[in-house]
Amino acid sequence: MTPRPPGPDQPTTTSPPQSPPQSPTQSPSQSQGPRAGTASGAGAGAWAELLRLPALFTVPGDALAGAATTGNRPNPRTLLAIASSLCLYEAGMALNDWADQAEDALERPHRPLPSGRIRPPAALVAAGALTAAGLALAARAGRPALAVAAPLAATVWAYDLALKRTPAGPAAMATARGLDLLLGATATGGSARPALPSALTLATHTLAVTTVSRGETRGGSPLAPLAALATTGTLAWTLTSTPQAPGTAPSRCPAAVPARHPAADTLRTVLAAAFVATSGRPLLHAALNPSPPLTQRAVGGGIRAMIPLQAALAARSGALASALLTAALAPAARRFARKVSVT
């Protein structure tokens, strides 16, 4: 899963939700704007903002990268794992805003809940329903997948309700993202073991981005973006220097194990470079000036960088088709992020 997956927003005053940012010191009564949503029901735009729909493009790559480590081609159980991941991710988005109502009323009054466009009970019901759907889909993919999805769901709820503002918050978010990749591996091949190195890589990136996100509303020290920048460089070097053979998960048909494509190594190098460019540049800017706007851009860049990172992990396992499919999600994520914030 992704931070706030962490995330910034730009508060507004008495103008409509899309207006420019304002100081977080304004009171909720000065900034909530029209409350028609509470009486007539929230519109699709409010729900898209609450659920941060463009961030969904960063989710399928988790399962595809996990599936690639097993040595098996994606199958119907992989699709179930992707669907389960999407549900659990969106459950976390809805629960996050429900848990942050008081804070958002001061710092992000244009968000759907403090602005009154979505009722808080509706967000909580959505979080519960999406969690149940995610677990049901994982169960359809098999017991190994459910054994990963259950702690994943528990981690999401624990992060939003209890751990987010504690020292354990970034580690919890990183754990959730790593488990999401393992969900794809267990659904596809039945075992999480071959996916552990890829899960650790993805979790490490998530840990760095989540740590940076803690300064997104008030700014902070340049140390967090500098550490994240160093982490980005280290992960990129690891991706290009240590190929990972596909796993040895059992398969009923030998033909189900794909041969390593000769272009996979070239592709993972290109994708690792894209990962560095997407995440590294805004992190450098935030390190030079750790102001809230630049920190928010660094967090957004880190979230978008999930896609080339996932694609590079798939390419490292020799799954060229999965890598290309994951990478193809990046332009759509970038386009939709211009309309709805991913953070």
Long-range contacts (C-beta under 8 A, 24 or more apart in sequence): 1-59, 1-88, 1-89, 1-92, 1-152, 1-156, 1-173, 1-176, 1-177, 1-180, 1-206, 2-55, 2-58, 2-59, 2-89, 2-173, 2-177, 2-206, 2-209, 2-303, 2-306, 3-173, 3-206, 3-209, 3-210, 3-213, 3-299, 3-302, 3-303, 3-343, 4-96, 4-213, 4-343, 5-52, 5-55, 5-89, 5-92, 5-93, 5-96, 5-173, 5-210, 5-303, 5-343, 6-173, 6-209, 6-210, 6-212, 6-213, 6-214, 6-216, 6-299, 6-303, 6-343, 7-52, 7-213, 7-216, 7-296, 7-299, 7-300, 7-303, 7-341, 7-342, 7-343, 8-213, 8-216, 8-217, 8-292, 8-295, 8-296, 8-299, 8-300, 8-341, 8-343, 9-108, 9-110, 9-111, 9-296, 9-341, 9-343, 10-108, 10-110, 11-107, 11-108, 11-109, 11-110, 12-109, 12-110, 13-109, 17-46, 17-49, 17-110, 17-112, 17-115, 17-117, 19-110, 24-106, 24-107, 24-108, 24-217, 24-218, 25-106, 26-106, 26-109, 27-106, 28-105, 28-106, 28-109, 28-114, 30-109, 31-109, 31-110, 31-114, 31-115, 32-105, 32-109, 32-114, 32-115, 32-116, 33-109, 33-110, 33-115, 33-116, 34-115, 34-116, 35-115, 35-116, 35-117, 36-116, 36-117, 37-112, 37-115, 37-116, 37-117, 37-118, 37-119, 38-116, 38-117, 38-119, 42-112, 42-117, 42-118, 42-119, 42-122, 43-117, 45-340, 46-112, 46-117, 46-118, 47-112, 47-118, 48-340, 49-111, 49-112, 49-340, 49-341, 50-93, 50-94, 50-97, 50-111, 50-112, 50-113, 50-118, 50-123, 51-90, 51-93, 51-94, 52-93, 52-340, 52-341, 52-342, 52-343, 53-336, 53-340, 54-333, 54-336, 54-337, 54-339, 54-340, 54-341, 54-342, 55-89, 55-93, 55-303, 55-333, 55-342, 55-343, 56-86, 56-89, 56-90, 57-307, 57-329, 57-330, 57-332, 57-333, 57-336, 58-303, 58-304, 58-306, 58-307, 58-310, 58-329, 58-333, 58-342, 59-85, 59-86, 59-89, 59-180, 60-85, 60-86, 60-326, 60-329, 61-306, 61-307, 61-309, 61-310, 61-311, 61-314, 61-326, 61-329, 62-177, 62-180, 62-181, 62-183, 62-184, 62-202, 62-310, 63-180, 63-181, 63-183, 63-184, 63-187, 63-188, 64-184, 64-310, 64-314, 64-319, 64-322, 64-325, 64-326, 65-181, 65-184, 65-195, 65-198, 65-202, 65-310, 65-311, 65-313, 65-314, 65-317, 65-322, 65-326, 66-181, 66-182, 66-183, 66-184, 66-185, 66-186, 66-188, 66-195, 66-198, 66-199, 67-184, 67-185, 67-187, 67-188, 67-189, 67-319, 67-322, 68-198, 68-246, 68-313, 68-314, 68-317, 68-318, 68-319, 68-322, 68-323, 69-185, 69-189, 69-194, 69-195, 69-197, 69-198, 69-244, 69-246, 69-247, 69-313, 69-317, 70-185, 70-188, 70-189, 70-190, 70-191, 70-194, 70-195, 70-246, 70-247, 70-249, 71-189, 71-194, 71-246, 71-247, 71-248, 71-249, 71-251, 71-257, 71-258, 71-317, 72-188, 72-189, 72-249, 72-251, 72-256, 72-257, 73-256, 73-258, 74-188, 74-322, 75-188, 77-141, 77-142, 77-145, 77-187, 77-188, 78-184, 78-187, 78-188, 80-137, 80-138, 80-140, 80-141, 80-145, 80-187, 81-137, 81-138, 81-141, 81-145, 81-183, 81-184, 81-186, 81-187, 81-188, 82-184, 83-134, 83-137, 84-134, 84-135, 84-137, 84-138, 84-141, 84-145, 84-149, 84-183, 84-187, 85-134, 85-180, 85-183, 85-184, 86-134, 87-130, 87-131, 87-133, 87-134, 87-137, 88-130, 88-131, 88-134, 88-149, 88-152, 88-153, 88-156, 88-180, 89-180, 90-126, 90-130, 91-126, 91-127, 91-128, 91-130, 91-131, 91-134, 91-153, 91-156, 92-127, 92-156, 92-159, 92-160, 92-176, 94-123, 94-124, 94-126, 94-127, 94-130, 95-123, 95-124, 95-127, 95-156, 95-157, 95-160, 95-161, 96-160, 96-164, 97-123, 98-123, 98-124, 98-127, 98-160, 99-160, 99-161, 99-164, 107-217, 108-217, 131-156, 131-157, 138-183, 138-187, 141-187, 142-186, 142-187, 142-190, 144-186, 144-187, 144-190, 144-191, 144-192, 145-183, 145-186, 145-187, 147-186, 148-179, 148-182, 148-183, 148-186, 148-192, 149-183, 151-179, 152-176, 152-179, 152-180, 152-183, 155-179, 169-210, 169-214, 170-207, 170-210, 170-211, 170-214, 171-207, 173-206, 173-207, 173-210, 174-203, 174-204, 174-206, 174-207, 174-210, 175-203, 176-206, 177-202, 177-203, 177-206, 178-202, 178-203, 178-206, 181-313, 185-247, 188-249, 189-247, 189-249, 189-250, 190-249, 190-250, 191-247, 191-249, 193-247, 194-246, 194-247, 194-248, 194-249, 195-247, 197-244, 198-244, 198-313, 198-316, 198-317, 201-235, 201-238, 201-239, 201-309, 201-313, 202-306, 202-309, 202-310, 202-313, 204-231, 204-235, 205-231, 205-232, 205-235, 205-279, 205-302, 205-305, 205-306, 205-309, 206-306, 207-231, 208-232, 208-302, 209-279, 209-299, 209-302, 209-303, 212-283, 212-286, 212-295, 212-298, 212-299, 212-302, 213-295, 213-299, 213-343, 215-290, 215-292, 215-295, 216-292, 216-295, 216-296, 216-299, 216-343, 217-292, 218-292, 219-290, 219-291, 219-292, 219-295, 220-290, 220-295, 221-290, 222-286, 222-287, 222-288, 222-290, 224-290, 225-283, 225-284, 225-286, 225-287, 225-290, 225-295, 225-298, 226-283, 226-287, 228-279, 228-283, 228-298, 228-302, 229-280, 229-283, 229-284, 229-287, 232-275, 232-276, 232-279, 232-280, 232-283, 232-305, 233-276, 233-280, 235-275, 235-309, 236-272, 236-273, 236-275, 236-276, 239-268, 239-271, 239-272, 239-275, 239-309, 239-312, 239-313, 239-316, 240-268, 240-269, 240-272, 242-316, 243-316, 244-316, 244-317, 245-317, 245-318, 246-317, 246-318, 246-319, 247-317, 258-318, 258-319, 259-318, 260-318, 261-318, 261-320, 263-320, 264-315, 264-316, 264-318, 264-319, 264-320, 264-323, 265-315, 267-311, 267-315, 267-320, 267-323, 267-324, 268-312, 268-315, 268-316, 268-323, 271-308, 271-309, 271-311, 271-312, 271-315, 271-323, 271-327, 272-308, 272-312, 274-308, 274-327, 274-330, 275-305, 275-308, 275-309, 275-312, 278-304, 278-305, 278-308, 279-304, 279-305, 296-343, 299-343, 300-337, 300-341, 300-342, 300-343, 303-342, 303-343, 304-330, 304-333, 304-334, 304-337, 304-342, 307-333
